[in-house]
Amino acid sequence: MSTADEMAEPRDNHDDTDKPWSEVTPEAARKLLVAAVEAFAERGYHATTTRDIAGRAGMSPAALYIHYKTKEELLHRISRVGHDRALQILLAAAEGPGTAAERLDLAVRSFVRWHAERHTTARVVQYELDALSDEHRTEIVELRRRTDAAVRHILNDGVKAGEFDVPDVPGTTLAVLSLCIDVARWFNAQGRRTPDEVGELYADLVLRMVTAQK
């Protein structure tokens, strides 16, 4: 199975950086984040202790507090980076060239691929939201609102252009995002489909859902 270091944000054939969590410095802080992703994904946020995280990173619990004041601060950092990346993926498609159908195809392919390639990280990002403090949760909810708006923008463009038949754009937006996000829950790196293949399948399903005219 892939480790969280392999699955963490961002490293794959589609990203420009070479090291997971490369924006996190110093190196000790980065290793702690990778360890936290592994622990949260495996045991859940509430069942994970700071000792668990520090041990996975090969450090003492005291060393963790040099870089992060609390376990929740680690979760917030993971969630913020993951949601920023998700929003970046969808905005690139929503604001890019092409028809609405082409942009929706790209959005779904890219979003699904990220959730498959980064399924360990994505599970933590998407399913531990309630463990955040009120302040941090409000911040992340705003990023999710912008993510929703990016997909809704594409769907509205498609309806206006006559490409899509979508009577309920907000409801369809939720359905599309839910479909994509759920990939993180079930994807298995040892399974028969690659992230690219899952992205292609889901893009086709979503285009059928909105009855895009090709």
C-alpha positions in Angstrom: 0.0 0.0 0.0 1.1 3.6 -0.6 2.3 5.5 2.5 0.9 8.9 3.5 4.3 10.3 2.4 3.6 9.0 -1.1 0.0 10.1 -1.0 0.5 13.5 0.6 0.1 16.8 -1.1 1.6 17.3 -3.7 3.6 14.8 -5.8 2.6 13.0 -9.0 3.0 13.3 -12.7 0.6 16.2 -12.8 2.2 18.4 -10.1 5.1 20.7 -10.4 6.7 20.1 -7.0 9.0 17.1 -6.1 8.4 16.6 -2.4 5.1 16.0 -0.5 4.1 19.0 1.6 7.0 20.9 0.1 5.5 24.2 1.3 5.9 23.1 4.9 9.2 24.0 6.6 11.4 23.1 8.4 11.9 19.5 7.5 10.8 18.3 11.0 7.5 20.1 10.7 7.0 18.5 7.3 7.7 15.0 8.6 5.2 15.6 11.5 2.5 16.5 9.0 3.1 13.4 7.0 3.0 11.3 10.1 -0.2 13.0 11.2 -1.9 12.2 7.9 -1.0 8.6 8.3 -2.3 8.5 11.9 -5.5 10.4 11.3 -6.3 8.3 8.2 -5.6 5.0 10.0 -7.1 5.7 13.5 -9.2 8.8 13.2 -8.4 12.2 14.6 -9.9 11.6 18.1 -8.2 8.2 18.6 -4.8 9.6 17.6 -2.5 11.0 20.2 0.4 13.4 19.8 2.6 10.6 21.0 1.4 8.5 18.1 2.2 11.2 15.6 5.6 12.0 17.1 6.5 8.3 17.1 5.7 7.8 13.5 7.9 10.8 12.7 10.8 9.4 14.7 10.6 12.2 17.2 9.7 12.7 20.9 6.3 14.1 21.9 8.1 17.2 23.2 9.6 17.8 19.7 6.2 18.0 18.2 5.2 21.0 20.3 8.2 23.0 19.0 6.4 23.1 15.6 2.7 22.7 16.4 1.0 23.9 19.6 -1.8 21.3 19.5 -3.0 18.3 17.6 -5.8 20.4 16.2 -3.2 22.8 14.7 -1.8 19.9 12.7 -5.2 18.9 11.4 -5.9 22.5 10.4 -2.7 22.7 8.5 -3.5 19.5 6.6 -7.0 20.6 5.9 -6.0 24.0 4.7 -3.4 22.7 2.3 -5.8 20.0 1.0 -8.7 22.4 0.5 -6.4 25.0 -1.1 -5.3 22.4 -3.6 -8.8 21.2 -4.3 -9.9 24.8 -5.0 -6.9 25.4 -7.2 -7.8 22.3 -9.3 -11.4 23.4 -9.8 -10.7 27.1 -10.4 -8.2 26.2 -13.1 -10.9 24.3 -14.9 -13.7 26.8 -14.3 -11.7 29.8 -15.4 -9.9 28.1 -18.3 -10.7 28.0 -22.0 -13.2 25.7 -23.7 -16.9 25.0 -23.7 -18.7 24.3 -20.4 -18.7 20.6 -21.2 -14.9 20.6 -21.8 -14.3 22.5 -18.6 -16.6 20.2 -16.6 -14.8 17.2 -18.0 -11.5 18.7 -16.9 -12.8 19.7 -13.5 -14.1 16.2 -12.7 -11.1 14.4 -14.2 -8.7 16.5 -12.2 -10.7 16.5 -9.0 -11.3 12.8 -9.0 -7.6 12.0 -9.9 -6.4 14.1 -6.9 -8.8 12.2 -4.6 -7.6 8.9 -5.9 -3.9 9.7 -6.0 -4.0 11.4 -2.6 -6.7 9.1 -1.1 -5.0 9.0 2.4 -4.6 12.7 2.6 -8.0 13.4 1.0 -9.8 11.2 3.6 -8.4 13.3 6.4 -9.1 16.5 4.5 -12.7 15.7 3.6 -13.9 13.7 6.6 -12.3 15.2 9.7 -13.9 18.7 9.3 -15.9 18.5 12.5 -12.8 18.0 14.6 -11.5 21.5 13.8 -12.0 24.4 16.2 -14.9 26.8 15.4 -12.5 29.4 14.0 -10.6 26.9 11.8 -13.8 25.2 10.7 -15.2 28.6 9.5 -12.1 29.2 7.5 -12.3 25.7 5.8 -16.1 26.0 5.2 -15.4 29.2 3.2 -12.9 27.3 1.0 -15.5 24.6 0.5 -18.0 27.3 -0.4 -15.6 28.6 -3.1 -15.1 25.1 -4.3 -18.9 24.7 -4.7 -19.0 28.0 -6.5 -16.4 26.9 -9.1 -18.5 23.9 -10.1 -21.7 25.8 -10.0 -20.1 28.4 -12.3 -19.4 25.8 -15.0 -22.9 24.3 -14.7 -24.5 27.7 -15.0 -22.4 28.5 -18.1 -23.5 25.2 -19.6 -27.2 25.9 -19.0 -26.9 29.4 -20.5 -25.1 28.0 -23.6 -27.7 25.2 -24.0 -25.1 22.5 -23.4 -26.6 21.3 -20.2 -30.1 20.5 -19.0 -29.9 21.1 -15.3 -33.1 22.2 -13.6 -31.5 22.3 -10.2 -27.9 23.7 -10.4 -27.2 23.9 -6.6 -28.4 20.3 -6.1 -26.5 19.0 -9.1 -23.3 20.8 -7.9 -23.6 19.0 -4.6 -24.1 15.7 -6.4 -21.1 16.2 -8.6 -18.8 17.2 -5.7 -20.1 14.3 -3.5 -19.4 11.8 -6.3 -15.8 13.0 -6.7 -15.0 13.3 -3.0 -16.3 9.8 -2.2 -13.4 8.4 -4.3 -11.1 9.1 -1.4 -13.2 6.7 0.8 -13.0 3.6 -1.4 -10.0 4.0 -3.8 -7.4 1.3 -3.5 -4.0 1.9 -5.0 -3.7 -1.9 -5.6 -7.1 -2.0 -7.4 -7.8 -2.6 -11.0 -8.4 1.1 -12.0 -5.7 3.8 -12.0 -6.5 7.3 -10.9 -6.6 8.4 -14.5 -9.1 5.7 -15.4 -11.3 6.6 -12.5 -11.2 10.2 -13.5 -12.2 9.4 -17.0 -15.1 7.2 -15.9 -16.4 9.8 -13.5 -16.1 12.6 -16.0 -18.2 10.6 -18.5 -20.8 9.8 -15.8 -21.1 13.5 -14.8 -21.4 14.7 -18.4 -24.2 12.1 -18.8 -25.8 13.4 -15.6 -26.1 16.9 -16.9 -27.0 15.7 -20.4 -24.2 17.5 -22.1 -24.5 17.7 -25.8 -21.2 16.5 -27.4 
